[in-house]
């Protein structure tokens, strides 16, 4: 059994065929999926999917790219949703310095607020990091993010930074890029970081693994991520599936 720990089935790319996408995932033994909302529209859709399907869970939060649009009312709403039994995390939040829609200071302020919100509602926090590693790690430390821990989503950084995050009670989640031929750092992380600290994800519809790179991703393809990790570690795919599933169930506190 596999768990796709980060998927956007709430994205417009699935409006026409989300049911079929979910069916293909189940046929591929992807038995649980965590749908991540990151603004008003995607959070509402994530909640709808979580309520409709017993094997789908929701993460709710506000994306750093759109930090400038987030209001106190939005954060209060997210806090209310956190009490829902199918909500298993806060995010995705973090920092994104690649896009310049939201100024860095506004991103950092919202990041801190969501870490504190996660601590208040006692849920793990899901971290988005693009071109902002130093500030992400610094803020996690300053805000004592280890209190709840969480997930470094679609991790693309160094082994050393991964170890820093693990020391702060974070899991390292690998996605499609680990299968790319030129992805040196994700492959190194997959090789050197213990399976005890790894998760698998798709970030679908984005970042489809090889040989589907550039096409629409979907949760059924998380199996290819597991296969690559197994190959890099010299393990069976079954071992990777079993352990990453156990890790996901633990961090999200899923018991069924």
Buried (B, 14 or more C-beta within 10 A) or exposed (E): EBBBBBBBBBBEBBEEEBEEBBEBBBEBEBEBBBBBBBBBEBBBBBBBBBEEBEBBBBBBBBBBBBBEBBEEEBBEBBBEBBEBEBBBBBBBBBBBBEEEEBEBEBBBEBBBBBBBBBBEBEBBBBBBBBEBBEBBBEBBEEBEBBBBBBBBBBBBBEBEBBBBBBEBBBBBBBBBBBBBEEBEBBBBBBBEBEBEBBBBBBBBBBBBBBEBBEEBBBBBBBBBBBBBBBBBBEBEBEBBBBBBBEBBBEBBEBEE
